[in-house]
């Protein structure tokens, strides 16, 4: 088959800084619209997606009015509903305000019924009642589901970050995309040195721990720990943790906001709006661009193979039947 190009009209819900959308765009998806309600995210999306309609909308007010989404005729709906209520660092109360946004995502998808959807979240969502509710809703709407927790460091990202992906194909079969998700995973985690070389100008850096039972000094010869939405200086009272990669010296420093965005695999030149605190929050909450691109390419690889298989089957059926003479 000569024409294997696939272009899918895609809308992004809970767009944030645009990591998920940018990764899908790199894989050839046409991001026609993005939705969010946080001003810094809206301004960031407008800065980096000039050909995309950026919609300011409070998605949790969705009440079966699908016109705001169907007007874009989406083939695909993607989104990473805010996940603080499910996360390891959060309060883990899925009945709080943000936990219900995952259900809202499912309600929008099942109302619009695009050919595909992709939902990203923290891996801990698998232990929640909200997860069971949304999966049930998708199955009732005839979506074939592929689910996988992916480690970003095995998908082209120099960061140890585990994220859950649910991929749905309308009238598809379960686990159809799984072989494609698994076959291209790296055999070892990507380190900062693998990704940056020596351009960071440090061998070791400080990342403020959630508590002092955790290490805080890391080497560029390992993947970065998960980028979070806060970035703090080294406290004068910091005492070395037994697992720190090195002693703190005059060369040890926290990474800058931009460096942290590069670890999230945003490209140089990507522009972030808002205050420094808002930028840090956006960057920390984002889907790493290369992780999103990895998932998107797996979907297109599956689609191309399916299209090729269908073409070959059709050619086989067109062959003239040979009847042996008696």
N, C-alpha and C positions, 0 to 999 in steps of 0.2 A: 504494500500500500504506500503510495507516494506522499499523500497529504496526512501527516500525523500531527499537525498543529492543532492544539486545543485551546480555545479562548472561551472562558466562562464568565458571564456577568455575575459579579460577586458583591455582596453588601456585608459590611463589618458592623456588628453590634458590640457596644462597650469598647470602642476603638482605642481609647487611651492614647498612648504615645505613637501607636501605629505599627508596633513590631509585627503583629500577626498579619496585618494588611500588607506591609512592605515585603514580608517574606513570600506571601502568596503572589504579590505582583511580580517579584523576581522570577517566580516559577511560571509566569505567563497568564495568570488570572487577571481579569479586567475589573479593578476595584471601582465600581460605579457610584457607590455611596458608603458613607461611614457615619455611625450614630454615636453620640456621647452627650453628656450634659454638664461636663466639667470644663469651665472656660479654658484653663491651660491646655487641656487635651484638644479641645476644639481648635484653638489657635495653632497648636503644634501640627495637627492634621492639615490645616489650611496651608501652612508653610511648606509641607512636604508632599502634598497630594493635590497639585494644582488642577488636575483633570478629573477630580473626584468631587461629588457633591457632599459637603460636610453638613450634617443635620444635627442641630441642637434639639435633643428630645429626652425627656425623662421616661426611660423605657419601662420602669416599673408601674407606670400608669396605663400600660397597654390593656385595653379591654375589647379584644376581638376586632378592633378597627385596623384592618390590614392594609388600607390604602396607602399609608405612608411607606410601606415596604413593597407592595406589589407594583407601584408606579415605576419601579426600577426594573421590573421583569427579571428578578434574580434567578440564575441557575444554581447559585451557591449562597448560603448564609454561613458566615464564620463569626466566631466571637469567643471571648474569654470573660465570662461574667465575673465581676469582682468577687474574690474568694477569701477575704480576710476571715470570715466566720468559719471556714473549713480549715484554714492553714495551721501549720505546726506552731507558728508564732502568734496566731490569733487567739481569741477567747474560746473558739471551738463551740459556739452556740449557733447552730444552723437556723434557729428561729429568729435570729436577729435580722435587721433590715437587709443586709447584703446577701444573706443566704438565699433569700427568695428570688434573687435576680437570676439564678440558674434555672429556676422553674419558669420565670418570665421568658428566658431565652427559648426554652422548649415550647412554650405557648405560642410564641411568634413563629417559630419554625413550623410547627404542626398546623398553624392557621394558613401560612403562606404556601407550604408544601413545595419548596424548591427541590430540584433533582438531588442536590447534595447539601449536607451541612457538616461543619466541623466545630466542635466545642472543646475548648481548652480549659483546664482547671488544675488545682493542686492535686497531688496524688491521694491526699487524704479524703477527697470527696467520695471515694469508693466505700468509705465506712459510714456514710451518712444516709438518712432517710430521703433527703432531697435527690440523691443520686438514683435511688430506686424509683422515685416518682417520675423523674424525667426519662429514664430508660423505658419505663412502662409506657409513657406517653408516646415516645418515638416508635416503639414496637406496634402499638395500636394504630399508628398512622402509616404502617407498612414500610418502615425503614429497615434495611439491612444494616446491622451495626458492626463496626470494627472498633475495638477498644484496646488501647495500649498506653502504658506508662513509659515514657521515653526519658532517658538521661541525656540532657543537652550536650554533655561532653563527648558523647558518641555520635553526635549529629552535626559536627562542625562548629561547635561552640566551646570556647575555652573556660567552661564553667560547669561545676557539678550542680545541676539543677534538674530535679525530677518533676515532670509535668504529665498530667493525664490528658489524653486526647480521645474523644469519641467522634468517629467518622460515620456519617449516615448516608446511604444511597437509597433513594425512593424505589421501592420494589426490588431492591437488591438482596443479596444473601449475606448472612452474618459472616464476619471475618474475611470477606473478599479481599480487603486491602492489606491484611496482615502479612502475607509473604513479602510484599513490597516494603513495608515498614521495617522488616527484620533483615532483609538481605543486604542492605547498604550500610548497616550500623558499623561504625569503626570497631576495630578489635582492641583498641586501648583509648583511654580518655585523652582529650586534647588539652595540653597545658598552655599556660600563658606564653611560654617561650615558643611553642609550636606556632602560635597565632601571631605574636608580636615580634618574635626574635628578641633583640635587645633594645627595641625602640622605647620601652617604658623607662629606661635609665635606672632601674632598680633591680636587685636580685631578690629582695624581700620587701614586703609591704604590710601595713597594718590594716586590719578590718575589724571594726568595733564589734565585740561579741554581744550576744543577747544577755549573757550573764558570764561571770568570771569563772564558771566551771568549764567554759569553752576556750579554745585557743584563739589567738588574735593575730599572730604573725605567720604569714604564709610565704611560700617560695613561688617564683615564677616557673619552676619546674614541676608544678602540679596544676590541676585545674583550679580556677578561682572557686571559693565557696559561693553559694547562692547570693547574687546581688540583691540586697534589700533596699527598702525605700528610705533608709537613713544612712548618713555618712558622717562620722564624728572624728575629731582629732584624737591623738594619743593622749590619754590623761597622764598628768605628771605622777600620779600614784600607781600607775600600772605595774604589776608584778608579773614576771615571766611565768607563763603556763608551761607545764612539763612537755606539752606537745607542740609548743611554738617552734617554727622552722628555724629561728635564729634569735639571738639576743637583740633587743631594740638598741639601735645605734643612731648616730646623727644622719645616716643615710636611709633609715627606715621612715616611711611616711604613709599616710592613707592615700589611696588613689583618688584622682580628681573626678569631678562629675563627668567630664567628657571621657576619661579613661574607662569609667564604669559603663558608660554607654557603649563604648567599643567592645567591652567584654560581653555586653548584651548583643553584640554584632550589628549594632547600628553603624552605618557607614560614616566616614568622615564627611562633614558637610551637612549631615542631618541636623536640623534646627529644632531646638526645644524652647517652648514659650514658658512664661511664668517665672516666679521667684526661684531662687536656688533650691529652696526646700521643696517646692512643687516639682521642679525638674527631677530632683532626686527621687521623689515619690513615683513619678511617672516612669522613670527609668527602671526602678526596682520592681514595679508591678508589671512591666512589659513582658510580652512573649519574646524571647530572643529571635532576632530576625532569621538567622540561619536554621534554627529549629523549625520555625514556621515554614521556611522554604523547603526543608527536608520533607515535612509532612505533605506539603502541596505537590512536590515532585512525585512522591509515592502515589498520590491520587491520579496524577496525569499519566504516570507510567502504567497504572492499572487500566485506565480508560483507553490508552493507546493499544495495549495488548488485547483488551476486550474487543475493540473495534477491528483490530487485525484478525483476531480469531473469527469474528462474524463474517468478515470479508472472505476469508479462506473457506468457511463453511458454505457461503453462498456460491463461491466458485465451484466447489465440489458438487453442489446440487445441480449446477448448470451443465455438468458433463453429460454427453449423450449416453443413453443406456445401450449396452451391447447385448444383443440377443443371439445366442448360438442357434444355428440351424439344426434341425433334427437330423 
